[in-house]
Amino acid sequence: MAFYIYDLTFLVLFSLGVGIFLWKRRKNLQREGIMYLYRTKVGVRFIDYVGKKYKKTLKVFSYLAVICGYFLMAAMLYFLYYLFKIYLFNPEIVRAIKIPPLMPLIPYLPSLFKVSFLPPFYFTYWIVAIAVIAIFHEFAHGIIAKKNGVRIKTTGFGFLGPFLAAFVEPDEKQMQKKSKFQQISILSAGVFTNLILAILFFLLLAGFFILAYQPAGAMFNTYVTGAVAIGSITMIGGQEINNPTNQGLIDLIEENNLTDDLSLGINGDTLKLTKIQANEKDYFMSLDVLKQQLELDKIEVTLYEDLPAINQGLGNVVDNKLRGIIVEADNQKINSHEDLSNLLTSLSPGDKITLTTKNEETLDLDNYEFELGENPNEKGKPMIGIGYAGGQRQTIIGKILNFFMFYKKPTIHYEARFNVEIIIFIYNLIWWLALINFSVALINMWPVAIFDGGRMFMLTMWGITGSEKFGKIAFKVVTYIILGALLLLMIGWFGAIF
């Protein structure tokens, strides 16, 4: 909470500074639409120098930028299709994401929508990210433009209240006289630079994390489950089964108004479950999850095994999801699941063990003492009965995140080596710099009027068909199609949330 005060204070001071700056230099301001542009010559000499001095290097850069631009354009169109499927046909995922598909990345967005999978996004982060992204993006445009003989008239900043953007203004008449490839290379230079920055910041993030954090516990988010044939289920919540079929079990639950009235473990309120008997064994599951599985009309359901972890109520429930961290076992420090497995190799089912868990939210410690259970699939092997689900994301975006987050194992709880608040602040800042650079690179390649990708798409269609008129018509049609798709996404989001 203390940093929010500092951040908001910085917002007020920054806004006052921008206001005073604009007032003193109001003669140099020009209004264009809803923004005010402040033009300068700052950086023009640098752009001219680099654009002339390193032409061979910039030629290679230009080809890579064009290739990257087309790749990002294709990726963004696929991403739009992917969003279309989610926001129109998967309302449960939309409710979990919460954020509207057209919401720009603004300060406090994760807090505003209570999004737990994103770190805090302070105004300070936003200013630093915008400064880095805009300056490098626009200077890249300017340098490649100069390399191709296009004069840079001015540089400057655009202001909309406390929000700002940088710009580099080329001579548009000279640019339009250049070849289509030269124009496309100028347009794609900015996003290619953003992509390079994103990769560099991800690598910096990895290095910082390795230096600043250390393993400090084995995380778990589920209890061990087993597959149970529906026909073998003999009792649910104390009610005997007469019709062991999918519909028969659903009818029994609804007709008897069964509820999850069983609270297991010393915490008492960890999970509300129901006891289920099958194959002369006890299992546990919430009735809602059981019914969802039965409605799939499969021959098996997945149930929690009757093991010490679930009986002791290991872990805590946050947003209806189990979360827990084991930090110590029999007075031995546990940093990972490997440490826990190594300890268990010296023990047998029935041996007593003392575990210490940490609440990730409150950092409170809980102690549990119990006898080890037996692995249902390996006789004679001890088992606590915990696991971790969802460590490897299978979606396209998830696989990208897995690739860039190679340094951080999802099953390990990490803690800062020193000053926690400073480390978290720096880590989140680098994380946002990487993510926003990557996002800007993608979004700018949408073939829509206001983005670099729009003009790039028009020039491409013109080059393929040889008709400028066709290129402009194709550009307008695609723009309207994408805007229509975005409108449908907003309708899908509104319907899922409200």
C-alpha positions in Angstrom: 0.0 0.0 0.0 2.9 2.4 0.8 4.2 2.2 -2.8 0.8 3.0 -4.2 1.0 6.3 -2.3 4.5 7.0 -3.7 3.3 6.0 -7.2 0.2 8.3 -7.1 2.3 11.1 -5.7 4.7 10.6 -8.7 1.6 10.7 -11.0 0.5 14.0 -9.6 4.0 15.5 -9.8 4.6 14.2 -13.3 1.2 15.6 -14.5 2.1 19.0 -13.0 5.5 18.8 -14.7 4.0 18.0 -18.0 1.4 20.8 -17.6 4.1 23.4 -16.7 6.3 22.2 -19.6 3.5 22.6 -22.1 2.4 26.0 -20.7 5.9 27.5 -21.0 6.4 26.1 -24.5 2.9 26.5 -25.7 4.0 28.4 -28.8 5.7 25.3 -30.0 2.7 23.1 -29.5 0.4 22.1 -32.3 -3.0 20.4 -31.8 -3.7 17.4 -34.0 -7.0 15.7 -33.1 -7.1 15.1 -29.3 -3.4 15.3 -28.8 -0.9 18.1 -28.6 2.4 17.7 -30.4 5.7 19.3 -29.3 8.2 19.3 -32.2 11.9 19.5 -31.7 15.2 18.7 -33.5 16.5 16.6 -30.6 17.9 13.4 -31.9 17.8 14.4 -35.6 21.6 14.6 -35.9 22.0 11.2 -34.2 19.5 9.7 -36.7 21.3 11.3 -39.6 24.6 10.0 -38.4 23.6 6.4 -37.8 21.5 6.3 -41.0 24.5 7.4 -43.1 27.3 5.7 -41.3 26.1 2.1 -41.0 24.3 1.5 -44.3 25.5 -2.0 -44.8 24.5 -3.1 -41.3 21.1 -1.3 -41.7 20.6 -3.1 -45.0 20.7 -6.4 -43.2 18.5 -5.0 -40.4 16.0 -3.8 -43.0 15.6 -7.3 -44.6 15.2 -8.9 -41.2 12.7 -6.2 -40.2 10.5 -6.9 -43.2 10.6 -10.6 -42.6 9.8 -10.1 -39.0 7.0 -7.6 -39.9 5.2 -10.2 -42.1 5.7 -12.9 -39.5 4.2 -10.7 -36.8 1.3 -9.7 -39.0 0.4 -13.4 -39.6 0.9 -14.1 -35.8 -1.5 -11.2 -35.0 -4.2 -12.4 -37.4 -3.9 -15.8 -35.8 -4.1 -14.3 -32.4 -7.2 -12.4 -33.4 -8.7 -15.7 -34.5 -7.7 -17.3 -31.2 -9.3 -14.5 -29.2 -12.4 -14.8 -31.3 -12.8 -18.5 -30.3 -12.2 -17.7 -26.7 -14.4 -14.6 -26.2 -17.3 -15.9 -28.3 -17.4 -19.6 -27.4 -15.6 -20.0 -24.0 -17.3 -17.7 -21.5 -15.7 -19.5 -18.5 -12.2 -18.5 -19.8 -13.4 -15.0 -20.4 -14.7 -14.7 -16.8 -11.3 -15.9 -15.6 -9.4 -13.4 -17.8 -11.8 -10.6 -16.9 -10.0 -7.9 -19.0 -11.9 -6.7 -22.1 -10.2 -7.5 -25.4 -9.9 -3.9 -26.5 -8.7 -2.5 -23.1 -5.4 -0.6 -23.6 -2.6 -1.3 -21.2 -3.0 1.4 -18.6 -1.7 1.8 -15.0 -3.4 -0.3 -12.4 -5.2 -2.4 -15.0 -4.6 -5.7 -13.1 -5.8 -4.2 -9.8 -8.9 -2.6 -11.5 -10.1 -6.0 -12.9 -8.6 -8.0 -10.0 -6.5 -10.1 -12.3 -4.3 -12.4 -10.2 -2.1 -13.8 -13.0 -0.6 -10.3 -13.8 1.8 -8.4 -11.4 0.9 -4.9 -10.3 1.2 -2.3 -13.0 2.2 1.0 -11.4 2.2 4.4 -13.1 6.0 4.4 -12.7 6.2 1.2 -14.7 4.0 2.7 -17.4 6.1 5.9 -17.8 9.4 4.0 -18.0 7.9 1.4 -20.5 6.4 4.0 -22.7 9.6 6.1 -22.8 11.7 3.0 -23.7 9.3 1.6 -26.2 8.4 4.8 -28.0 11.9 6.3 -28.3 13.5 3.1 -29.7 10.5 2.4 -31.9 10.4 5.9 -33.5 14.2 6.3 -33.8 14.3 2.9 -35.6 11.7 4.3 -38.1 13.8 7.4 -38.5 17.2 5.7 -38.9 15.9 3.3 -41.6 14.1 6.2 -43.3 17.4 8.2 -43.4 19.3 5.1 -44.7 16.8 5.1 -47.6 17.3 8.8 -48.3 14.2 10.2 -46.6 14.8 13.4 -44.7 13.8 13.5 -41.0 12.0 16.8 -40.4 11.5 16.8 -36.6 11.3 14.6 -33.5 9.1 15.2 -30.5 6.5 14.1 -28.1 2.7 13.9 -28.2 0.7 14.7 -25.0 -2.7 13.6 -23.9 -3.0 14.6 -20.3 -0.4 12.6 -18.4 -0.1 10.2 -21.3 2.6 10.8 -23.8 4.2 9.3 -26.9 7.3 10.0 -28.9 7.4 10.5 -32.7 9.9 10.9 -35.5 8.5 12.9 -38.5 9.9 11.9 -41.9 9.3 13.9 -45.1 6.1 12.1 -46.3 6.5 13.3 -49.9 10.0 11.8 -50.1 8.9 8.6 -48.4 6.0 8.1 -50.9 8.5 8.3 -53.8 10.6 5.4 -52.4 10.1 1.8 -53.6 7.5 -0.3 -51.9 10.2 -2.4 -50.2 11.9 0.7 -48.9 8.7 2.0 -47.4 7.9 -1.4 -45.9 11.3 -1.6 -44.4 10.8 1.8 -42.8 7.4 0.8 -41.5 8.6 -2.5 -40.0 11.8 -1.2 -38.4 9.9 0.0 -35.3 8.3 -3.3 -34.5 11.5 -5.3 -35.2 13.3 -3.1 -32.7 10.5 -3.7 -30.1 10.8 -7.4 -30.7 14.6 -7.3 -30.1 14.1 -5.2 -27.0 11.5 -7.8 -25.7 14.0 -10.6 -26.2 16.7 -8.6 -24.4 14.5 -7.7 -21.5 13.4 -11.4 -21.2 17.1 -12.4 -21.0 17.7 -9.6 -18.5 14.8 -10.8 -16.5 16.2 -14.4 -16.4 19.6 -13.1 -15.3 18.1 -10.9 -12.6 15.9 -13.7 -11.3 18.8 -16.2 -11.1 20.8 -13.6 -9.1 18.1 -12.2 -6.9 15.9 -15.3 -6.1 16.5 -18.7 -4.6 14.4 -21.9 -4.3 12.5 -21.9 -1.0 9.8 -24.6 -1.1 7.9 -27.3 -3.1 4.6 -25.9 -4.4 1.4 -28.0 -4.8 -2.0 -27.1 -6.1 -3.9 -30.4 -6.1 -4.2 -33.7 -4.3 -3.4 -37.0 -5.9 -6.2 -38.3 -8.1 -7.1 -41.7 -9.5 -9.3 -42.9 -12.4 -12.4 -44.7 -11.1 -14.9 -46.6 -13.3 -18.4 -45.2 -12.9 -19.9 -48.7 -12.7 -17.7 -49.4 -9.6 -19.1 -46.5 -7.5 -21.3 -47.9 -4.7 -22.0 -44.9 -2.5 -22.0 -41.0 -2.7 -22.3 -38.9 0.4 -23.7 -41.8 2.4 -26.3 -42.6 -0.3 -26.2 -46.1 -1.8 -26.1 -46.4 -5.6 -28.9 -48.4 -7.3 -28.2 -47.2 -10.8 -24.5 -47.0 -11.4 -24.7 -45.0 -14.7 -23.8 -41.4 -15.5 -27.4 -40.3 -15.4 -28.2 -42.4 -12.5 -25.5 -40.8 -10.4 -26.6 -37.3 -11.4 -30.2 -38.1 -10.5 -29.2 -39.5 -7.1 -27.2 -36.3 -6.3 -30.1 -34.0 -7.4 -33.0 -36.0 -5.9 -31.3 -36.2 -2.5 -30.1 -32.6 -2.6 -26.6 -33.7 -1.7 -24.1 -31.1 -0.7 -20.4 -31.1 0.1 -20.6 -31.4 3.9 -17.3 -33.0 4.6 -14.4 -30.8 5.7 -11.2 -32.7 5.9 -8.0 -31.8 7.8 -6.9 -29.7 10.8 -7.6 -26.5 9.0 -11.3 -27.3 8.9 -12.2 -25.0 6.0 -9.7 -26.0 3.4 -12.0 -27.9 0.9 -15.6 -28.9 1.1 -15.8 -32.4 -0.4 -18.0 -35.5 -0.5 -16.9 -39.0 0.3 -17.4 -41.5 -2.5 -16.9 -45.2 -2.2 -15.8 -47.4 -5.1 -13.9 -50.7 -5.3 -14.2 -51.0 -1.5 -12.1 -47.8 -1.1 -12.8 -44.2 -0.1 -12.4 -41.3 -2.5 -13.2 -37.6 -2.3 -14.5 -35.0 -4.7 -16.7 -31.9 -4.8 -20.1 -32.7 -6.1 -20.0 -29.9 -8.7 -16.8 -31.3 -10.3 -18.2 -34.8 -10.1 -21.4 -33.8 -11.9 -19.3 -32.0 -14.6 -17.4 -35.2 -15.2 -20.6 -37.3 -15.3 -22.2 -35.0 -17.9 -19.3 -35.8 -20.3 -20.7 -39.3 -20.5 -17.4 -41.1 -20.1 -16.9 -44.5 -18.4 -14.5 -43.1 -15.8 -14.3 -40.2 -13.4 -11.3 -38.7 -11.6 -11.5 -38.6 -7.9 -9.1 -37.7 -5.0 -7.3 -40.7 -3.5 -7.7 -41.3 0.3 -4.2 -40.2 1.2 -2.7 -38.2 4.2 -2.5 -34.9 2.4 -6.2 -34.6 1.8 -7.1 -36.0 5.2 -4.8 -33.5 6.9 -6.0 -30.6 4.7 -2.6 -29.6 3.5 -2.5 -26.2 1.9 -4.9 -23.3 1.6 -7.8 -22.5 -0.7 -7.5 -19.2 -2.6 -10.3 -18.3 -5.1 -11.6 -21.8 -4.8 -8.2 -23.2 -5.8 -5.9 -25.2 -3.7 -2.4 -23.7 -3.1 0.4 -24.8 -0.8 4.1 -24.7 -0.2 6.1 -27.3 1.7 9.1 -25.6 3.2 10.3 -28.2 5.8 10.0 -32.0 6.4 11.3 -33.7 9.6 13.4 -30.6 10.3 15.0 -30.7 6.9 14.8 -27.7 4.6 12.7 -28.4 1.5 13.5 -26.3 -1.6 11.9 -28.4 -4.3 10.0 -31.6 -5.0 13.3 -33.3 -5.6 14.3 -32.6 -2.0 10.9 -34.0 -0.8 11.3 -37.2 -3.0 14.8 -37.8 -1.8 13.6 -37.7 1.8 10.7 -40.1 1.1 13.1 -42.7 -0.3 14.4 -43.4 3.2 10.9 -43.8 4.6 8.0 -46.4 4.3 4.2 -46.3 4.4 3.1 -45.9 8.0 6.2 -44.0 9.1 5.4 -40.7 10.8 6.5 -37.4 9.2 6.2 -33.7 10.2 5.6 -31.2 7.4 5.7 -27.4 7.6 3.8 -25.5 4.9 3.7 -21.8 4.1 0.7 -19.8 3.0 1.7 -17.9 -0.1 -0.6 -15.1 0.6 -0.1 -14.5 4.4 3.3 -16.2 4.7 1.9 -18.0 7.8 3.4 -21.4 8.7 1.4 -24.5 9.5 2.7 -27.8 11.0 1.3 -31.2 10.2 2.2 -34.6 11.8 0.8 -37.8 10.2 1.6 -41.2 9.0 2.7 -41.7 5.3 0.2 -43.4 3.0 0.9 -46.0 0.4 1.2 -45.2 -3.3 -1.9 -46.7 -5.0 0.2 -47.6 -8.0 3.4 -48.8 -6.4 3.0 -51.1 -3.4 5.4 -50.4 -0.6 6.2 -46.9 -1.7 5.3 -44.0 0.7 3.2 -41.1 -0.5 2.0 -37.8 1.0 -0.7 -37.3 -1.7 0.1 -33.9 -3.3 0.8 -32.9 -6.8 1.2 -29.9 -9.2 -1.1 -29.5 -12.2 -0.8 -27.1 -15.1 3.0 -26.6 -15.0 3.4 -26.8 -18.7 1.0 -24.5 -20.6 -0.2 -26.1 -23.9 -1.6 -23.1 -25.7 0.5 -21.2 -28.2 0.9 -18.2 -25.8 1.5 -20.6 -23.0 4.3 -22.4 -24.9 5.9 -19.0 -25.6 5.8 -18.1 -21.9 7.3 -21.5 -21.0 10.1 -20.9 -23.4 10.9 -17.4 -22.0 10.4 -18.5 -18.4 12.9 -21.4 -18.7 14.7 -20.1 -15.6 11.7 -20.5 -13.3 10.2 -23.9 -12.5 6.5 -23.7 -11.8 6.7 -26.3 -9.1 9.2 -24.4 -7.0 8.5 -21.5 -4.7 11.2 -18.8 -4.9 12.1 -16.1 -2.4 14.2 -13.0 -2.7 17.8 -13.2 -1.4 17.7 -9.7 0.0 15.4 -6.6 0.2 12.1 -8.1 -0.9 10.3 -4.9 -1.9 13.2 -3.6 -4.1 13.7 -7.0 -5.8 10.0 -7.4 -6.6 9.8 -3.8 -7.9 12.7 -4.3 -10.2 11.6 -7.8 -11.4 8.1 -6.6 -12.2 9.5 -3.5 -14.0 11.7 -5.7 -16.3 8.8 -8.1 -16.8 6.5 -5.3 -18.0 9.2 -3.9 -20.2 9.6 -7.3 -21.9 5.8 -7.9 -22.2 4.9 -4.5 -23.4 7.6 -4.4 -26.0 6.4 -7.8 -27.3 2.8 -6.6 -27.3 3.6 -3.4 -29.1 5.5 -5.3 -31.8 2.4 -7.6 -32.3 -0.3 -4.9 -32.2 1.5 -2.5 -34.5 1.4 -5.2 -37.3 -2.4 -5.4 -37.4 -3.4 -4.5 -40.9 -5.5 -1.7 -39.6 -5.4 2.0 -40.6 -3.8 3.5 -37.4 -1.0 0.9 -37.2 2.2 0.4 -39.2 0.8 -2.9 -40.4 -2.1 -1.1 -42.1 0.1 0.8 -44.6 2.4 -2.2 -44.9 -0.6 -4.4 -45.9 -1.7 -1.8 -48.5 1.7 -1.6 -50.1 1.9 -5.4 -50.1 -1.4 -5.8 -51.9 -0.4 -3.0 -54.3 2.9 -4.8 -55.0 1.2 -8.2 -55.6 -1.6 -7.0 -57.8 0.2 -4.1 -59.5 -2.9 -1.9 -58.7 -2.8 0.9 -56.2 -6.6 1.1 -56.2 -6.9 -2.6 -55.4 -4.3 -2.2 -52.6 -6.3 0.6 -51.0 -9.6 -1.2 -51.3 -8.2 -4.4 -49.8 -6.7 -2.3 -47.0 -10.1 -0.7 -46.2 -12.0 -4.1 -46.4 -9.5 -5.8 -44.0 -9.7 -2.8 -41.7 -13.5 -3.0 -41.5 -13.4 -6.8 -41.1 -11.0 -6.5 -38.2 -12.9 -3.7 -36.5 -16.1 -5.8 -36.9 -14.4 -8.7 -35.3 -13.2 -6.6 -32.4 -16.8 -5.3 -31.9 -17.9 -9.0 -31.7 -15.2 -9.7 -29.2 -16.5 -6.8 -27.0 -20.0 -8.2 -27.3 -18.7 -11.7 -26.3 -16.8 -10.2 -23.3 -19.8 -8.2 -22.1 -22.1 -11.3 -22.4 -19.7 -13.5 -20.5 -19.0 -11.0 -17.7 -22.5 -9.5 -17.2 
